[in-house]
Amino acid sequence: MALKPLHDRVLVERTEGEEKTAGGLIIPDNAKEKPAEGVIVAVGAGARDDDGDRIEMDVKEGDRVLFGKWSGTEVTVDGKELLMMKESDIMGILS
């Protein structure tokens, strides 16, 4: 990976959205919403507290996560569209 996040930031690759509705209707590309779910590709070292000590990150590379609809900044790295966001923008880890 050519990009390493700093501090408490993570790099996330979105997972593909659903192609069909629950009733079986196919959703056209122009009607699909960008998914708010993805896989963490890279993790920063963590933020620092007031004493200068590192605060350990709660997420790691490979975790499937759920994040806010408008979270992060889109970046392109090695031809892949990824999201750079703060760890606090992540709402949860999916299992």
Secondary structure per residue as TSV (DSSP state, phi and psi in degrees):
chain	resnum	aa	ss	phi	psi
A	1	M	-	360.0	132.7
A	2	A	-	-88.4	-0.9
A	3	L	-	-132.8	122.8
A	4	K	-	-112.2	118.7
A	5	P	-	-64.2	149.8
A	6	L	-	-103.2	156.6
A	7	H	T	54.4	-124.4
A	8	D	T	-102.5	33.4
A	9	R	E	-100.8	153.8
A	10	V	E	-131.6	154.9
A	11	L	E	-110.0	123.6
A	12	V	E	-122.0	136.1
A	13	E	E	-102.2	121.4
A	14	R	E	-63.8	146.3
A	15	T	-	-93.1	156.5
A	16	E	-	-68.4	143.4
A	17	G	-	-78.0	173.1
A	18	E	-	-68.2	141.2
A	19	E	S	-88.9	-23.5
A	20	K	B	-130.4	155.5
A	21	T	-	-80.6	173.3
A	22	A	T	-62.0	-28.2
A	23	G	T	-84.1	-3.1
A	24	G	S	99.4	0.5
A	25	L	-	-74.9	138.0
A	26	I	B	-82.1	131.5
A	27	I	-	-92.2	122.5
A	28	P	-	-69.2	154.6
A	29	D	G	-55.5	-38.6
A	30	N	G	-73.8	-10.8
A	31	A	G	-103.1	-7.7
A	32	K	-	-74.7	143.0
A	33	E	-	-91.9	150.7
A	34	K	-	-67.1	133.8
A	35	P	-	-67.7	148.6
A	36	A	S	-104.1	35.3
A	37	E	E	-137.1	144.0
A	38	G	E	-165.1	-178.8
A	39	V	E	-115.8	134.1
A	40	I	E	-74.4	126.8
A	41	V	E	-97.8	-37.3
A	42	A	E	-150.6	151.1
A	43	V	E	-131.4	139.7
A	44	G	-	-74.9	176.9
A	45	A	-	-76.8	-17.1
A	46	G	-	112.2	154.3
A	47	A	-	-74.1	171.2
A	48	R	B	-112.9	143.7
A	49	D	-	-84.2	-175.1
A	50	D	T	-62.4	-26.0
A	51	D	T	-87.4	-4.2
A	52	G	S	91.2	3.1
A	53	D	-	-82.9	146.7
A	54	R	B	-70.9	139.6
A	55	I	-	-97.6	118.4
A	56	E	-	-63.3	140.6
A	57	M	-	-76.1	144.2
A	58	D	S	-85.8	-14.7
A	59	V	-	-114.0	161.0
A	60	K	-	-140.3	168.1
A	61	E	T	-58.4	137.7
A	62	G	T	95.2	-14.0
A	63	D	-	-68.4	137.6
A	64	R	E	-88.4	125.9
A	65	V	E	-128.1	159.0
A	66	L	E	-113.5	131.3
A	67	F	E	-135.5	167.7
A	68	G	-	-64.3	151.7
A	69	K	T	-57.5	-37.3
A	70	W	T	-106.8	18.1
A	71	S	-	-75.7	149.3
A	72	G	S	80.6	171.7
A	73	T	E	-119.4	128.7
A	74	E	E	-74.8	131.9
A	75	V	E	-134.6	153.0
A	76	T	E	-112.9	122.0
A	77	V	E	-129.8	124.5
A	78	D	T	53.3	36.7
A	79	G	T	80.8	0.6
A	80	K	E	-103.7	139.6
A	81	E	E	-88.4	120.1
A	82	L	E	-125.7	168.6
A	83	L	E	-117.2	132.7
A	84	M	E	-104.6	123.6
A	85	M	E	-146.6	163.2
A	86	K	E	-77.1	152.3
A	87	E	G	-59.2	-32.2
A	88	S	G	-68.3	-16.1
A	89	D	G	-76.8	-14.5
A	90	I	E	-83.1	128.3
A	91	M	E	-89.5	-25.7
A	92	G	E	-177.2	164.7
A	93	I	E	-103.9	127.2
A	94	L	E	-89.4	140.9
A	95	S	-	-113.2	360.0
